[in-house]
Amino acid sequence: MLAEGLRAEATIDLAALRGNLAALRERAPRAALMAVVKADAYGHGALPCALEALAAGVRWLGTATPEEALALRAAGIAPEQARILCWLWTPGGPFARALRAEVDISVSGQWALDELLDAVRATGIPARVHLKADTGLGRGGCQPRDWPDLVDAALRAQAAGLLEVVGLWSHFAAADEPGHPSIVAQQDAFAAALAYAEQAGVRPEVRHLANSPATLLLPDAHYDLVRTGLAMYGLSPVPEVGGPADFGLRPVMALGARLALVKGVPGGHGVSYGHHYHTPGETTLGLVPLGYADGLPRHASGAGPVQIGSKWYTAAGRIAMDQFVVDLGGDTPEAGDEVLVFGNGEQGEPTAEDWARASGTIAYEIVTRIGGRVPRRYVGGLNG
């Protein structure tokens, strides 16, 4: 149920979040769990989700940008409550602020190590560093040919008391595609990177490679820590293998709105920009006050499903910036009636995965796109 007077609302079920974390722990019983709360916790709200994860016993948080990590510390998440890893750095980044906030810093190359050491010398605060190897994703991380130099430079800095190498890590390219040849190749490359670093003298607290799909499907990739993002929010990172329920997960976000208008129109009536849809006969149209400015993908025009009452309807014509239309087929709900855009699917409603398929994308994008002008309501939390 939407709160009174709201045009739209995203409901975040924190009890489902806790259940998902418990299910993921069962999948990786010998590894610690990192709750990845980057991108505003995939659209669910970084601080509420981080606090709920901490209340459930999680002690690692993952962020992409320094600003995300610093915001969590500024909100009161203390170092003794959680380690926070930040991995997406650019030259001139706030290394000194991160050191003062006791944020763990990922280093993928010599430039980052050099800038970090300058900040260490300026602040007098030794760094906690995770060295990242590029094992085949071709994105962040240090290439194998440069890995020995980076490890050796980090160990020299460690011997000088400037940092501690607390983590060694990498990231899969295709763990969501079972049997993909890159999976074994990356595992072998990671094992080689670990072997060099450990033979050189690195004694990491954690070695970590597994993302959500690897947590679910690749137990030999769990090492000391698994980084759970999408699965934590109850969506399957491998929908071709199984849906959320197959892995003991429940979607955390539901998105709803209220009909802004219901009206009768004749057959042949054009609907929305470009008239890509014309009514096949006399019918009723319903106006849903959500659009691509709220995060709904325009690519779902003509295909995105919603539920009103007990029936599914489909976006008719173009999804616009602030609104879209459904052809109600002569049904007559009233303005103000609720529209369930997506939910957990347990009552037969559309899901984020349905919207992903309708727009040719992935469920990650659907929930992460839901914008700031859609209020979040949190239910089922341990923190009140």
C-alpha positions as CSV (number, residue, x, y, z in Angstrom):
1,M,0.0,0.0,0.0
2,L,1.3,3.4,-1.0
3,A,1.5,6.1,1.7
4,E,-1.4,8.5,1.5
5,G,-1.0,11.3,-1.1
6,L,2.1,9.9,-2.9
7,R,2.1,9.6,-6.7
8,A,4.7,6.8,-6.5
9,E,6.8,5.0,-3.9
10,A,9.5,2.4,-3.7
11,T,9.0,0.0,-0.7
12,I,12.2,-1.5,0.6
13,D,11.7,-4.7,2.6
14,L,14.6,-4.9,5.1
15,A,13.4,-8.2,6.5
16,A,13.9,-9.6,3.0
17,L,17.4,-8.1,2.9
18,R,18.3,-9.9,6.1
19,G,16.9,-13.1,4.8
20,N,19.0,-12.8,1.6
21,L,22.1,-12.2,3.6
22,A,21.4,-15.3,5.6
23,A,20.9,-17.3,2.4
24,L,24.1,-16.0,1.0
25,R,26.0,-16.9,4.1
26,E,24.7,-20.5,3.7
27,R,26.1,-20.5,0.2
28,A,29.5,-19.4,1.4
29,P,29.8,-20.7,5.0
30,R,33.6,-20.4,5.3
31,A,33.9,-16.9,3.9
32,A,33.1,-13.5,5.3
33,L,30.5,-11.5,3.5
34,M,30.8,-8.0,2.0
35,A,27.5,-6.1,1.6
36,V,28.1,-4.1,-1.6
37,V,26.2,-0.8,-1.2
38,K,27.6,1.1,-4.2
39,A,25.2,3.1,-6.4
40,D,23.0,3.9,-3.4
41,A,22.8,0.2,-2.6
42,Y,21.6,-0.5,-6.2
43,G,18.9,2.1,-5.8
44,H,17.7,0.7,-2.4
45,G,19.3,3.3,-0.2
46,A,23.0,2.9,0.9
47,L,22.7,4.0,4.5
48,P,19.6,2.1,5.5
49,C,20.8,-1.1,3.8
50,A,24.3,-0.8,5.2
51,L,22.9,-0.3,8.7
52,E,20.6,-3.3,8.3
53,A,23.5,-5.4,7.1
54,L,25.6,-4.4,10.1
55,A,22.7,-5.2,12.4
56,A,22.6,-8.7,10.7
57,G,26.3,-9.2,11.5
58,V,28.0,-8.1,8.3
59,R,31.4,-6.5,8.9
60,W,32.5,-5.5,5.4
61,L,30.9,-2.9,3.1
62,G,31.8,-2.3,-0.5
63,T,31.6,1.0,-2.4
64,A,32.8,2.0,-5.8
65,T,33.5,5.7,-5.3
66,P,35.4,7.5,-2.5
67,E,32.3,9.8,-2.0
68,E,30.2,6.7,-1.3
69,A,32.6,5.4,1.3
70,L,33.1,8.8,3.0
71,A,29.3,9.4,3.2
72,L,28.9,6.1,5.1
73,R,31.6,7.2,7.6
74,A,30.1,10.7,7.9
75,A,26.7,9.1,8.6
76,G,28.2,7.4,11.7
77,I,29.4,4.0,10.5
78,A,32.6,3.7,12.6
79,P,35.7,1.6,11.6
80,E,35.1,-0.7,14.6
81,Q,31.6,-1.5,13.1
82,A,32.7,-2.2,9.5
83,R,35.6,-2.2,7.1
84,I,34.7,-0.2,4.0
85,L,36.5,-0.9,0.8
86,C,36.5,1.6,-2.0
87,W,37.8,0.6,-5.4
88,L,37.2,3.2,-8.1
89,W,39.9,5.9,-7.8
90,T,41.0,8.5,-10.2
91,P,44.1,10.8,-10.1
92,G,43.6,13.6,-7.6
93,G,41.1,11.6,-5.6
94,P,40.5,12.2,-1.9
95,F,43.1,9.8,-0.6
96,A,43.9,11.8,2.5
97,R,40.2,12.1,3.5
98,A,39.9,8.3,3.0
99,L,42.9,7.7,5.2
100,R,41.4,9.8,8.0
101,A,38.1,8.0,7.7
102,E,39.9,4.6,7.8
103,V,38.6,3.5,4.5
104,D,40.4,0.5,2.8
105,I,41.8,1.5,-0.6
106,S,42.1,-0.6,-3.7
107,V,45.2,-0.1,-5.7
108,S,45.4,-1.3,-9.4
109,G,48.5,0.5,-10.6
110,Q,51.6,2.5,-9.7
111,W,50.0,5.9,-10.1
112,A,47.5,5.1,-7.4
113,L,50.1,3.7,-5.1
114,D,52.2,6.9,-5.6
115,E,49.3,9.2,-4.8
116,L,48.3,7.2,-1.9
117,L,51.8,7.2,-0.4
118,D,51.9,11.0,-0.8
119,A,48.7,11.2,1.2
120,V,50.1,8.8,3.8
121,R,53.2,11.0,4.3
122,A,51.0,14.1,4.5
123,T,48.7,12.7,7.1
124,G,50.9,10.4,9.0
125,I,48.2,7.7,8.7
126,P,49.3,4.3,7.3
127,A,47.0,2.9,4.6
128,R,45.1,-0.4,4.4
129,V,45.5,-1.5,0.8
130,H,43.8,-4.2,-1.3
131,L,45.9,-4.9,-4.4
132,K,43.7,-5.7,-7.4
133,A,44.8,-8.0,-10.2
134,D,43.3,-7.9,-13.7
135,T,42.8,-11.6,-14.2
136,G,40.9,-11.1,-17.5
137,L,38.0,-8.7,-17.0
138,G,40.1,-6.0,-18.7
139,R,38.7,-3.2,-16.6
140,G,40.3,-2.2,-13.3
141,G,43.2,-4.1,-11.9
142,C,46.9,-4.6,-12.6
143,Q,48.0,-6.6,-15.7
144,P,50.0,-9.8,-15.0
145,R,53.1,-8.4,-16.6
146,D,53.0,-5.4,-14.1
147,W,51.9,-7.4,-11.1
148,P,55.4,-8.2,-9.7
149,D,56.4,-4.5,-9.8
150,L,53.2,-3.4,-8.1
151,V,53.5,-6.1,-5.4
152,D,57.2,-5.4,-4.8
153,A,56.6,-1.6,-4.5
154,A,53.7,-2.1,-2.1
155,L,55.9,-4.4,0.1
156,R,58.7,-1.8,0.2
157,A,56.1,0.7,1.4
158,Q,54.8,-1.8,3.9
159,A,58.4,-2.4,5.2
160,A,58.7,1.4,5.6
161,G,55.5,1.5,7.8
162,L,53.5,3.4,5.2
163,L,50.8,0.8,4.5
164,E,49.6,-2.7,5.1
165,V,48.6,-4.9,2.2
166,V,45.4,-6.4,3.8
167,G,43.7,-7.7,0.7
168,L,44.4,-9.3,-2.7
169,W,41.5,-9.4,-5.1
170,S,40.1,-9.5,-8.6
171,H,36.7,-9.6,-10.4
172,F,35.1,-12.0,-12.8
173,A,34.0,-11.1,-16.3
174,A,31.4,-13.9,-16.9
175,A,30.6,-15.7,-13.6
176,D,27.0,-15.2,-14.6
177,E,27.5,-17.5,-17.7
178,P,28.1,-21.0,-16.4
179,G,30.7,-22.8,-18.4
180,H,32.2,-19.7,-19.9
181,P,35.9,-20.4,-20.7
182,S,37.0,-17.1,-19.0
183,I,35.9,-18.5,-15.6
184,V,38.6,-21.1,-15.3
185,A,41.1,-18.9,-17.0
186,Q,40.5,-16.1,-14.4
187,Q,40.6,-18.5,-11.5
188,D,44.0,-19.8,-12.7
189,A,45.2,-16.2,-13.2
190,F,44.1,-15.2,-9.7
191,A,45.8,-18.3,-8.2
192,A,49.0,-17.2,-10.0
193,A,48.7,-13.6,-8.7
194,L,48.1,-14.9,-5.2
195,A,51.1,-17.2,-5.4
196,Y,53.5,-14.5,-6.5
197,A,52.3,-12.0,-3.8
198,E,52.3,-14.5,-1.0
199,Q,55.8,-15.9,-2.0
200,A,57.0,-12.3,-2.0
201,G,55.8,-11.9,1.5
202,V,52.2,-10.5,1.4
203,R,50.1,-11.9,4.2
204,P,46.6,-10.6,3.4
205,E,43.7,-10.6,5.8
206,V,41.4,-11.4,2.9
207,R,41.6,-12.8,-0.6
208,H,38.5,-12.1,-2.6
209,L,37.3,-12.9,-6.1
210,A,33.6,-13.9,-5.9
211,N,30.8,-11.5,-6.9
212,S,27.1,-12.5,-6.5
213,P,27.0,-15.1,-9.3
214,A,30.2,-16.7,-8.1
215,T,28.9,-16.7,-4.6
216,L,25.9,-18.7,-5.8
217,L,27.6,-21.0,-8.4
218,L,31.3,-21.2,-7.8
219,P,32.2,-22.3,-4.2
220,D,35.8,-22.9,-5.1
221,A,36.1,-19.1,-5.8
222,H,34.9,-18.0,-2.4
223,Y,38.3,-17.7,-0.7
224,D,38.1,-15.5,2.5
225,L,35.4,-13.0,1.4
226,V,32.5,-12.9,-1.0
227,R,31.3,-9.6,-2.4
228,T,27.5,-9.8,-2.7
229,G,25.7,-7.1,-4.6
230,L,22.6,-7.9,-6.7
231,A,21.9,-11.1,-4.8
232,M,21.8,-9.2,-1.5
233,Y,18.8,-7.3,-2.9
234,G,17.0,-10.5,-3.8
235,L,17.5,-10.5,-7.6
236,S,19.0,-13.4,-9.4
237,P,22.3,-12.6,-11.1
238,V,21.9,-15.7,-13.2
239,P,18.2,-15.7,-14.3
240,E,18.9,-18.3,-17.0
241,V,19.9,-20.7,-14.2
242,G,17.2,-19.8,-11.6
243,G,15.1,-17.1,-10.2
244,P,15.4,-15.6,-6.8
245,A,13.4,-18.3,-5.0
246,D,15.7,-21.0,-6.5
247,F,18.5,-19.5,-4.4
248,G,16.5,-18.7,-1.3
249,L,16.3,-15.0,-2.2
250,R,13.4,-12.5,-2.1
251,P,13.4,-9.2,-4.0
252,V,13.8,-6.3,-1.6
253,M,12.3,-3.5,-3.7
254,A,8.7,-3.0,-4.9
255,L,7.7,0.0,-7.0
256,G,4.2,1.3,-7.0
257,A,2.2,4.4,-8.2
258,R,-1.3,5.7,-8.3
259,L,-3.3,6.1,-11.5
260,A,-3.4,9.8,-12.3
261,L,-6.2,9.5,-14.8
262,V,-8.6,7.0,-16.4
263,K,-10.5,7.9,-19.5
264,G,-12.4,6.4,-22.4
265,V,-11.2,6.9,-25.9
266,P,-12.4,5.7,-29.3
267,G,-10.7,3.1,-31.5
268,G,-7.8,4.3,-33.6
269,H,-6.7,6.9,-31.0
270,G,-3.0,7.6,-30.9
271,V,-1.2,7.1,-27.6
272,S,1.9,9.0,-26.4
273,Y,4.7,10.5,-28.4
274,G,5.0,9.5,-32.0
275,H,1.7,7.5,-32.0
276,H,3.6,4.2,-32.0
277,Y,0.4,2.7,-30.5
278,H,-3.2,3.2,-31.7
279,T,-6.1,1.8,-29.8
280,P,-7.5,-1.2,-31.6
281,G,-11.0,-0.3,-30.6
282,E,-13.0,1.7,-28.1
283,T,-11.2,1.3,-24.8
284,T,-10.1,2.9,-21.6
285,L,-6.6,4.3,-20.9
286,G,-4.9,4.7,-17.6
287,L,-2.1,7.2,-16.9
288,V,0.7,6.1,-14.7
289,P,2.7,9.0,-13.2
290,L,6.2,7.5,-13.6
291,G,8.6,7.8,-16.5
292,Y,12.2,7.7,-17.5
293,A,13.1,10.6,-15.2
294,D,12.1,8.2,-12.4
295,G,14.3,5.5,-13.9
296,L,11.8,3.4,-15.9
297,P,13.6,2.5,-19.2
298,R,12.3,4.1,-22.3
299,H,13.3,0.9,-24.1
300,A,10.4,-0.8,-22.3
301,S,7.9,1.3,-24.3
302,G,5.1,-0.9,-25.5
303,A,6.3,-3.8,-23.4
304,G,6.7,-2.9,-19.7
305,P,4.2,-4.7,-17.5
306,V,2.2,-3.4,-14.5
307,Q,-0.5,-4.9,-12.3
308,I,-3.7,-3.1,-11.4
309,G,-6.0,-5.0,-9.1
310,S,-5.4,-8.6,-10.1
311,K,-4.7,-8.0,-13.8
312,W,-1.6,-7.3,-15.8
313,Y,-1.5,-4.5,-18.4
314,T,1.3,-3.3,-20.7
315,A,2.7,0.1,-21.3
316,A,1.0,1.4,-24.5
317,G,3.2,3.5,-26.7
318,R,6.2,5.5,-25.6
319,I,7.2,5.8,-22.0
320,A,7.7,9.5,-21.5
321,M,9.8,11.5,-19.0
322,D,7.2,11.6,-16.3
323,Q,4.4,9.2,-17.3
324,F,3.2,6.4,-19.4
325,V,-0.1,5.0,-20.5
326,V,-1.6,1.5,-20.2
327,D,-4.5,0.3,-22.4
328,L,-7.0,-1.0,-19.8
329,G,-9.1,-2.8,-22.5
330,G,-12.4,-1.3,-21.2
331,D,-11.7,-1.9,-17.5
332,T,-12.5,1.0,-15.3
333,P,-10.3,1.4,-12.3
334,E,-10.4,4.9,-10.8
335,A,-7.9,7.7,-10.5
336,G,-5.9,7.1,-7.3
337,D,-6.1,3.3,-7.6
338,E,-2.7,1.6,-7.1
339,V,-0.5,0.4,-9.9
340,L,2.2,-2.2,-9.0
341,V,5.0,-1.7,-11.4
342,F,7.1,-4.4,-10.0
343,G,7.4,-6.4,-6.8
344,N,8.7,-9.7,-5.6
345,G,6.4,-11.8,-7.8
346,E,5.1,-13.9,-5.0
347,Q,1.5,-12.8,-5.7
348,G,1.9,-13.0,-9.4
349,E,2.9,-9.4,-9.9
350,P,5.5,-8.2,-12.4
351,T,9.1,-8.3,-11.2
352,A,12.2,-6.3,-12.0
353,E,13.3,-9.2,-14.1
354,D,10.1,-8.8,-16.2
355,W,11.0,-5.2,-16.8
356,A,14.6,-6.1,-17.7
357,R,13.4,-8.6,-20.3
358,A,10.8,-6.1,-21.6
359,S,13.6,-3.5,-22.2
360,G,16.5,-5.8,-23.2
361,T,18.6,-5.1,-20.2
362,I,19.4,-6.7,-16.8
363,A,17.7,-6.5,-13.4
364,Y,20.7,-4.7,-12.0
365,E,19.8,-1.7,-14.2
366,I,16.1,-1.7,-13.4
367,V,16.5,-1.2,-9.7
368,T,19.6,1.0,-9.8
369,R,17.9,3.4,-12.1
370,I,15.0,4.2,-9.8
371,G,15.6,7.9,-9.2
372,G,15.7,10.1,-6.2
373,R,12.3,11.7,-6.8
374,V,10.7,8.4,-6.0
375,P,10.4,8.2,-2.2
376,R,11.7,5.1,-0.4
377,R,9.7,3.6,2.4
378,Y,11.6,1.1,4.6
379,V,9.7,-1.7,6.3
380,G,10.8,-4.7,8.4
381,G,14.0,-3.2,9.7
382,L,15.8,-4.1,12.9
383,N,16.8,-0.4,13.3
384,G,13.2,0.8,13.4
